[in-house]
Amino acid sequence: MNIAVCVKRIPKTAEADIFIEKDGKDIKKDNLVFALNDWDGYAVREAVLLKEKYEGEVIVLTIGPEESKEVLTRCLAMGADRAVRIEAPSSSDGHLIAKILAQATKGQSFDLILTGVQAEDDGWGQVGVALAQLLGLPHASIVTHIEVENGKAKVRRELEGGIEELLEVKLPAVLTIQTGINEPKYVSLSAILDAEDKETKEVGLEEIGFTSKAPLDATIDQVSFPPTGKMAEILKGTPEEVVGQLTEIIKKKKG
Amino acid sequence: MKIDPKTFIHDYQLNICIQCGTCTGGCPVKFRSPLNMRRLVRETHLTDNFSSISKRAELWACTTCSTCSLRCPSGVKNVELIMGIRNFLANKGEVPSTIRDALENTLLQGNPWGRFRDRRADWAQDLGVKIFGEETSETLFYVGCAPSYDPRVQSVSTSLVRIFQKAGVDFAILGKKESCCGNEIRRMGEQALFKKLAKDNTALFKKLGVKRIITISPHCYNAFKNEYPDLNIPVQHYTQVLVDLIEAGKLHLSKELGISVTYHDPCFLGKQNKVFDEPRKILNSIPGCDFIEMERSRERSLCCEGGGGRMWAEGGTEGKRNGEIRIREAVALAAKTLATACPFCLLTFEDSVKTSGLAEQIVVKDIAELVMEALEVQ
């Protein structure tokens, strides 16, 4: 069973101080650390688990500049067999990313193509589904469980309100993987150092035959912080004072 | 890097174990987990199925306090064995999820909590501290991860800065450039990451022309002093520096504190590095500080369970925590303050004071905080 996993290198913003670039179109990234998109980590782990069960090969792909190689190295350390980096400027247009990935994967004998549900940074959640459409393949999104049997994948999807949907999808198919589908293993530094010796294929857009110059579906006009809500009250003072104020508020609200 | 468990016999001298049981007898988590060091040594020596041994959850209960290795009459390297097995597991990716996150955070952000690297020196913002890169000094005040980010321990960092400033000590901190020392990383089994941190930190210290290092944490002190292969820069724990300053008459501890205080020896300062007298000398120099010695003191100090990666481990032990036992021992001595000199001890005891319901009877302080209080002029 051959599996392609499409991954992305993203900046970690959860703990960081965020500033907006002068042109207002992006956040400043020079002080941020970058990592493999969380959802993609689960997708790669799932691909490796499927490979261990059904044999075959796991290929990871990413689109991005030179620095993106580090996430491919991590995927190789996680057990992927081969890695491909498609050299292209980063883009927030999920449709364009899907078109490039479709061009890179079409005609190859993948049984499954996995992506994360969405990227931690721009969070469009488009690429997997658009990729399936472009390749003419069936798809399932927000997948939390996969079993493969007789050329079909039985998958569970996470719906709202704690409901799960059980689907049967004919292979080849595209699945977008939800966090929690598996328990990610620790990727040791020595495994990463060993993976640096494995080959990462680097290709340009022209090499994969991608020539589309169609205008972008989406461009970013402006990014901004959400307006401060009026309902929130920030208590000020020493911890002791704050606790005092907080207890008073809770007493009042609870009667 | 493949690890062959067969080399453990030679590497950790398992074949000279006489099965006396001194290791298990002194183990501070013996009553709190199924970890049995005597059995582990013999089983690892004789087994032909190492992977079944390596799957035991209790391997993560060890705090690496080193009581077992220090007391072993034969010289078995028990704690190194635990770290060797953990290294075997880390390389296979089979570590508990909270340990996994701590290790990944350290690679990414330079601290096990995954806090933002750029915020590492926020605590020092208004203190007028020199930062390497902007200014220079021969003395590096290496702050460490917990004292940089944990609000409780930041008070120790702040106290020490004020004390050094008052005593006219010339020093600088690394600010955002400071990374984890790796002491706990090595103990959680990530030897390769430890080596990288040691190499990068050593290169940074040398590039900046550091001639002396002062640490807050005994864990950082231990890493720099004993485990960095190419450092060759003298390292002092802050208690050693404070004793020198007091003895040289550069610190005038003038304010009467009027407290009864006992002292808990941190494992990485006391039994592992034999710094026993300095903390006691400092406490005895503080006016109105009635010092009471604990029965289990110095080499016999009971581990607080904060070491060996336990700060990031979940569960694996049961029953009353050693921290609570320690708090009760201190209260039984009628001490109103339990002093220590380690960020992890401070944090585990702060928790224990609350869980034992004894917060009305005793407070936990770092020695640096007591010195700061004694310096303050009303």
HADDOCK unambig.tbl for C-alpha pairs under 7 A between the chains (distance, minus, plus):
assign (segid A and resid 15 and name CA) (segid B and resid 115 and name CA) 6.03 0.50 0.50
assign (segid A and resid 15 and name CA) (segid B and resid 116 and name CA) 5.33 0.50 0.50
assign (segid A and resid 16 and name CA) (segid B and resid 116 and name CA) 5.38 0.50 0.50
assign (segid A and resid 33 and name CA) (segid B and resid 108 and name CA) 6.71 0.50 0.50
assign (segid A and resid 185 and name CA) (segid B and resid 93 and name CA) 5.05 0.50 0.50
assign (segid A and resid 185 and name CA) (segid B and resid 94 and name CA) 6.36 0.50 0.50
assign (segid A and resid 186 and name CA) (segid B and resid 90 and name CA) 6.92 0.50 0.50
assign (segid A and resid 186 and name CA) (segid B and resid 93 and name CA) 4.13 0.50 0.50
assign (segid A and resid 186 and name CA) (segid B and resid 94 and name CA) 6.49 0.50 0.50
assign (segid A and resid 186 and name CA) (segid B and resid 95 and name CA) 6.62 0.50 0.50
assign (segid A and resid 186 and name CA) (segid B and resid 100 and name CA) 5.31 0.50 0.50
assign (segid A and resid 187 and name CA) (segid B and resid 93 and name CA) 5.58 0.50 0.50
assign (segid A and resid 188 and name CA) (segid B and resid 90 and name CA) 6.18 0.50 0.50
assign (segid A and resid 188 and name CA) (segid B and resid 91 and name CA) 5.41 0.50 0.50
assign (segid A and resid 188 and name CA) (segid B and resid 93 and name CA) 6.35 0.50 0.50
assign (segid A and resid 189 and name CA) (segid B and resid 192 and name CA) 5.99 0.50 0.50
assign (segid A and resid 189 and name CA) (segid B and resid 193 and name CA) 5.92 0.50 0.50
assign (segid A and resid 190 and name CA) (segid B and resid 1 and name CA) 5.94 0.50 0.50
assign (segid A and resid 190 and name CA) (segid B and resid 91 and name CA) 6.85 0.50 0.50
assign (segid A and resid 190 and name CA) (segid B and resid 192 and name CA) 5.87 0.50 0.50
assign (segid A and resid 191 and name CA) (segid B and resid 91 and name CA) 6.82 0.50 0.50
